């Protein structure tokens, strides 16, 4: 993905991060720039690291300590990117003139997402419960189906999760376990019922099982032939699938 593409996604979906460049140019201080951009001091440092890592050349030069909690200035590349940002701001106002336009842009972003996880589910955060260092994030999927994800509290803050935020839940096929209808699920696990759509046997290793959920979403699970035989699993048969909340990875638009 090109730098302009990455930066344009920052502008549309998380403007604070890229706008931080303008605040750094104006303030010359991490503390003051963070305050102006609406970020925490730590969040500003994280944003600088992220931007520098995304770019081929560093965008920000920084120094620890000093007046105002640490100095910072844009490099020549940072100044060039800031000018690009300002041009893209004007284009954004012209192209994304309505809430529907912005929603369509987010949809395209989800459709273009590529990951190694077979299961990618779009959802919206409906509740966040803190348990020590971890948070349980409840997501509402299509047709009101809910699942829970467990992530660290630091991850919740880094992803800027809150009720109403849209996320993509990623679950690897090997993390899903098939259960017979009526079989008790593991306490605390997500458990959903569906219909086996397809079983694709492999020459060596687990079979791929595609399960259609009541809301029309399809999950892909891996199961050994012996396990499928024990379940009496076959196509068009009702089945349950369970997975632990800590095996649900969450992503938000960059």
Residue pairs with C-beta under 8 A, 6 or more apart in sequence:
3 54
3 55
3 56
3 81
4 84
4 88
6 54
6 254
7 18
7 54
7 81
7 84
7 85
7 88
8 88
8 92
9 109
9 253
9 254
10 17
10 18
10 254
11 18
11 85
11 88
11 89
11 92
12 92
12 96
12 102
12 105
13 106
13 109
13 252
13 253
13 254
14 160
14 253
14 254
16 37
16 38
16 39
16 47
17 47
17 50
17 51
18 51
18 85
19 37
19 85
20 33
20 34
20 37
20 39
20 44
20 47
20 48
20 51
21 51
21 59
21 60
21 74
21 78
21 81
21 82
21 85
22 82
22 85
22 86
23 32
23 33
23 34
23 36
23 37
24 30
24 33
24 60
24 72
24 73
24 74
24 78
25 73
25 74
25 78
25 79
25 82
26 33
26 36
27 33
27 36
27 68
28 68
28 71
28 72
28 73
29 67
29 68
29 69
29 70
29 71
29 72
30 41
30 44
30 45
30 48
30 62
30 68
30 69
30 70
30 71
30 72
31 41
31 68
31 69
31 70
32 68
33 44
33 72
34 40
34 41
34 43
34 44
37 44
39 47
41 69
46 158
48 59
48 60
48 62
48 72
51 59
51 60
52 58
52 59
52 60
55 77
55 81
57 75
57 77
58 75
58 77
58 78
59 74
59 75
59 77
59 78
59 81
60 72
60 73
60 74
60 75
60 78
61 72
61 73
61 74
61 75
62 70
62 71
62 72
63 70
63 71
63 72
64 70
74 82
95 101
96 102
96 105
106 166
106 253
109 253
110 122
110 168
113 120
113 168
113 251
115 170
115 251
116 172
117 170
117 171
117 172
117 173
117 249
118 171
118 172
118 173
118 220
119 169
119 170
119 171
119 172
119 173
119 176
119 219
119 220
120 168
120 169
120 170
121 139
121 141
121 147
121 168
121 169
121 170
121 171
121 217
122 141
122 142
122 166
122 167
122 168
122 169
123 139
123 140
123 141
123 147
123 166
123 167
123 168
123 169
124 139
124 140
124 164
124 165
124 166
124 167
125 137
125 138
125 139
125 161
125 162
125 163
125 164
125 165
125 166
125 167
126 138
126 139
126 140
126 146
126 163
127 136
127 137
127 138
127 163
128 135
128 136
128 137
128 138
128 156
128 161
128 162
128 163
129 135
129 136
129 138
130 153
133 152
133 153
133 154
134 150
134 151
134 152
134 153
135 150
135 151
135 152
135 153
135 155
135 156
135 161
136 148
136 149
136 150
136 245
137 148
137 149
137 150
137 151
137 156
137 161
137 167
137 250
138 146
138 147
138 148
139 146
139 147
139 148
139 149
139 167
139 169
140 146
141 147
141 169
141 215
141 217
142 215
142 216
142 217
143 214
143 215
143 216
144 215
145 192
145 213
145 214
145 215
145 217
147 169
147 190
147 192
147 245
147 248
148 190
148 245
148 248
149 169
149 245
149 246
149 248
149 249
149 250
150 244
150 245
150 246
150 248
151 159
151 250
155 250
159 167
159 250
159 251
159 252
160 252
161 167
161 250
161 252
165 252
166 252
167 250
167 251
167 252
168 250
168 251
168 252
169 248
169 249
169 250
170 248
170 249
170 250
170 251
171 219
171 243
171 247
171 248
171 249
172 247
173 208
173 220
173 221
173 222
174 206
174 222
175 243
175 244
175 247
176 219
176 220
176 221
176 222
176 241
176 242
176 243
177 221
177 241
177 242
177 243
178 209
178 221
178 223
178 227
178 228
178 231
178 233
178 239
178 240
178 241
179 185
179 191
179 231
179 239
179 240
179 241
179 242
180 231
180 232
180 239
180 240
181 193
181 238
181 239
181 240
183 240
185 191
185 240
185 242
186 242
186 244
188 244
188 245
189 242
189 243
189 244
189 245
190 242
190 243
190 244
190 245
190 248
191 240
191 241
191 242
192 213
192 219
192 240
192 241
192 242
193 213
193 214
193 238
193 239
193 240
193 241
194 211
194 212
194 213
194 214
194 219
194 238
194 239
194 240
194 241
195 211
195 212
195 236
195 237
195 238
195 239
196 209
196 210
196 211
196 233
196 234
196 235
196 236
196 237
196 238
196 239
197 210
197 211
197 212
197 218
197 235
197 236
198 208
198 209
198 210
198 235
199 207
199 208
199 209
199 210
199 228
199 233
199 234
199 235
200 207
200 208
200 209
200 210
201 207
201 225
202 208
206 222
206 223
206 224
206 225
207 222
207 223
207 224
207 225
207 228
208 220
208 221
208 222
209 220
209 221
209 222
209 223
209 228
209 233
209 239
210 218
210 219
210 220
211 218
211 219
211 220
211 221
211 239
211 241
212 218
213 219
219 241
221 241
223 233
231 239
233 239
